[in-house]
Amino acid sequence: MVDAARDGINVDTVTPWLEANVAGFTAPFTAQVIAGGHSNLTFKLTDANGVHYVLRRPPLSHTLASAHDMGREHRIIYALRDTDVPVAPALAMCTDPAVNGASFYVMGFVDGHVVRDAAIAERVLTESARRTASESLIDTMAAIHAVDLNAVGLADLAKHEAYIARQLKRWYGQFNAQKTRDLPLLDEVHDALSARIPEQGPATIVHGDYRLDNCIVNDDGRIVAVLDWEICTLGDPLADLGLLMAYYTGPDDESSAWQAQANRVKGFLNRADLLSVTRASPSVTCHSSTSIPRSHFGNSPASSRACMPDISVARWAIEVPASWRRSPRRSSRL
């Protein structure tokens, strides 16, 4: 359990708000930190009847408006509630900072597993379920990119054009605003990527941080909820695929220290198997019935589209020092 006041929940003011705004909620409640640090804080709440909820709020220090906008995140998952994209049910949104010091929202608790490392993968998923999880990653990504923006009311979520240029400007700008020392190599990478921006097709929802450990899977390996929509925007769907490939390491893939190791366990597909879905024609057809029009993946040559993983890695390199600076637990040795 947590010291709620210290870790981001004012029990005295949040309790009556929950009773008034979350149907069926019964006080008192206990809170457990699910995620913390430099990202948005996530708490598992358990009320007096043993019913579980999830509360999300910004970090306690060094917030970035674009990455910690609770209203925007709540809007996205609420808009996706009746689509093929699995999300936790959005239950209530609080915009009054007097209640808890910052905006926050509450969603339903989704039971399942977050596979963060190889040990968890081996413990909670059979070999068959690991393959299913790999396939479900692609199916669910396809569902995200296939959402009709106008139908769900998200067409005005962000600009549609020049996604990669916007991303480079945003991440490079955030780095320069928070950097602790000069990194000339990062400047060179930014300039090189800016010169290789690929042509973009029609804009879709872009999750922005799409990978296995930002999803909840059931015992069979199927994704039952996509998490962490804090940097979701509109733009080039290949960016999600690029990030997934930058992090994903299959059992037979060459690995590096910073890439996710959960997928190294036998049963998960290799990168080439995941990428094969993009080679389908005339649409990107997945293991489920979901398909995405080929136009969503643009018309630029493969050599240009190949820079998507590079852009994802560059973003990672920028976010690490920026995140460290935002974290209240940062080490003085860094």
N, C-alpha and C positions, 0 to 999 in steps of 0.2 A: 504494500500500500504506500501511498505518498503523503507527504505533508502538503495537503491541498493548497493552503495559502501560499506556501513557499514556491510550489511548483506550477502555479498558474490558475488555481480555482479558488475564488472567494466563496466559501461554503455558505456564509450568512446571506449573501445576496443572490447567489446562483440557485440555491435551493428553492426559494419561492418562485423564481422565474421559471424553473423547470416544471414545477407543479402547475403553473398557469399556462404554459405554452407547449408542453409535451404530453400528448394524450396518454393517459394511463400511468404516468410517472408517479411513484409513491415515495415520499421522503421517509427516513433519511437515506443517504446514499454513500457508498464508498467509491474511491477513485484509484485507478491503477494506471501508471504511465505506460503507454504502448510505444510511443516514439517521442524523443526529445532532442535537445541540443540546438543545432542551427536551423533545423527545419521547423515547420509548424508543429506545435505541440499537440499530441493526440492522447486522450485519456479514455480508458474503458470505465464507464460508470455502471455500478450495480445498485439498483434501488432496493427498497425494503422488501419487495416481493421477489427478488432474485432476477429481475428482468435487466438485461444488459443494454446499454446505449454507448455511443461514442461521441465525445465532445472534442472539437478541433478549435484551436485558437492560435494566434501568432506567437512566435518566441518572445521571451521576456526582455530581450535587448537586441539592438541593432537590426530592426526590421527593415525590410525592403518592401515598399508599397506594392510593387507589381507582383512580388512573389508571396506576399502574405495578406492578400485581399480576401478575407473570409466570405464577404458577400458574393464575390465573383466565383469563388470555388463552389459555394452553395448553389448558386444559380446554375452552374454547369451540371452538377450531379442531379439536381432537380429536373433540369431539362431532359436529361437522358433516361429518366425513370421508366418511360414506356417504349424505349428502343431496344435493339438487340444487344446493346452494351450493358454488361452486368455492373451495376453500381449499388452501393449501400443506399437504402431509402433515406432521403433528406427529410427530417422531421420538423426542425424549427431553426430560425435564424435570429440572433440577437445583435442589433446594431448600436445599442446603448452602452457606451463604455463605462457608465456608472455601475453597471451590473457586475462586470468582471475585469475592468481595466482596459478592455479591448473588445472588438467584435468577436463573436464565436458562433458556431453552429453545432447542432446536434443531429446525428443520424443513427439509424438502426444498426445494431451489431450484427455482423455477418460471420457465422461460424465457419471455420476452415483453417488452412495453414498458410503462413507466409514463409516461403522457402528462401531463406537468406544464405544458407551455406550447404555444403555437401552433407554434413552430419544430419541436418534437418531433412534433406532430400531422402537420404537413406532410411531415416527413421519413420517418416510419415507417408512416403510414396513407394509403391511397388515399382518394379521395372516397367511394367505395362503402364502404370499411372504416370511415370516420368515421360514416356513417349506422348501420352495424351496431353500432358502439360505443355510440351513443346508445340504440339499441333494447336492446342487451345490458345497459345500465345499469338499465333498467326491468325487464327480465326477471329479472336477478339480484337486484334489490331485492325483486321479488315472491317469488322463491325463498327469500330470507332470512325474509320475513314469513310464509311458508307452512309453515315448519318446525314439526313436531309437538313441542312442548316436552317432553312426557312421553316420547315415543319416543326422543329423543336424550339424555334425562337432564338437561335444563336447566331444568325447571320451578321449581327452587329457586334459580336463579341470582340472582334479585332479587325484590323485591315486584312484584306485578302491577298494583296499583291506583295512582292518583294520580301517574302518571308525570311530567306536566308540572310539577305542584307540587313534586315531588321534585327535578326538574332545576333549577328556579328556585332552590330552597333550596340545592342543592349548589353551583351556579356562583356565586351571589351570596355564599354563605358562603366559598368559596375566594377570591373577590376580596377580601372584607373581611379575610381572614386574611393576605393577601399584598400588599395595596395599598400603593403608594408615595405616593399623594396622594388627596385626596377628589375624587370625580367626581359632583357632585350630579345631573347629567343621567342618569347610570346608575342612581342611586337612584330617580329618577322613572320611568324605563323599567321597572325591576323592579316597582315598585308598580302601574304600568299593566298590565303583563302578568299579574301575579298576580290582577288583577281580571277578566281575560278568559280564564281557563283553560277550554278546551273540554271537553265530555263525552268520555270515553274508552270505546272498545269493548273487546273481549277483548284481553288483552296478547299481544304477539308478541315475537320477538327484535327489538331495535332496535340497529343497528350503532353509531349515535351520531356517526359522522364519514363518512357515505357520500357519495362523490363520485368522479369519474373518476380523479383522481390518487391515490386509495387503492385502485386496482385495477390488475391486470396484464392487458393485452390481447394477443392474438396478432396475427399479420400481417393477419388478416381482420377484426380489430376486435372479436372476441368476447372477453368477459371470461373469463380462465382462472384467476384467483385474486383474492379480495377480501382486502385487507391491513388492518393497523392496527385490530385488534379491542380495543384497550386500554380503550375506554370503552363497550364493548358492554354492554347491559343488557336488561331486559324492560320493555315499556311500549307506548306508542301508536305504531303503524307510520307514522302521518302525520308524525312527527318526522323520520324519515329523508327522506321526500319534501320536507318543509319545508326541511331543510338543503340537500338537493340543489338545490332551486329557488333558495335564497339564494345559492349559489355559481355555479350554472350560467348561462352567457351564450351563447346560440346566435348564429349568424351575423347574424340580423336583429333581435336583442334589444337593448334599451337597456342599456348597460353602465355600470359604475362601476369605479373604480380597484382596489377590493379583490376584485372577483369574478374567478373563473377565466377566463382569456382563451383557453385551449386550444380551447374549444368554439366560438370565433368563426370558426374556419376553415370554409370552404365544405364542405358534406357533413354536418356535424353538424346535428341537429334543433334547432329553436327550443324555448323553454320551453313554449309552448302545445302543441306536438306531444307533448312528454313528459307534460304534464299530462293529455292526452286519455285516457290509459290509466285514470285514476281515474274517468272518466265511464261506463265500461262497466257493464252491469247484466245479470244479478243479481250477477256477480262481477267482479273486476278481472282481465280476461283479457289476457295479454301476448302478445308476438310468438311466444314459444315456447308449449308446452302448459301452462305454469304458470298457475294462477289463484288468487286470494285471495278468500275469502268477503267479501262487501260489509260484513259486520258488523265486520271487522277495522278498518274506517275510521270506525267510530263513527256515531252518529246525530245529532250536533250540527249546527246550521246552518252553511252555508258561511261566513257572516260570522265565526263563532267559529273554525272550522277554519283560516281564513285567517291567524290569528295565528301558525301554526306557523313560517313563514319569519321572522316578527318575533322569535320566541323564539330561533331559530337565530342571527340576527344579534346579538341581545343576548348570547348565549353567546360568540360570537366576540369581541365588545367586552370581555367580562370576561376571556377566556382570553388575549388578546394581552398586557396588562400583567402578568398572572400568569406567563405563559410567559417573558416577558422577564426577570422577576425570577429564574426558575429557571435561565435560561441562563447558563453560565459565560462566554459571549462577549458579554454584553450591553454596549451602548454607554452611556457616561456622559452622552451628550447627550440620552437619552430621559427 
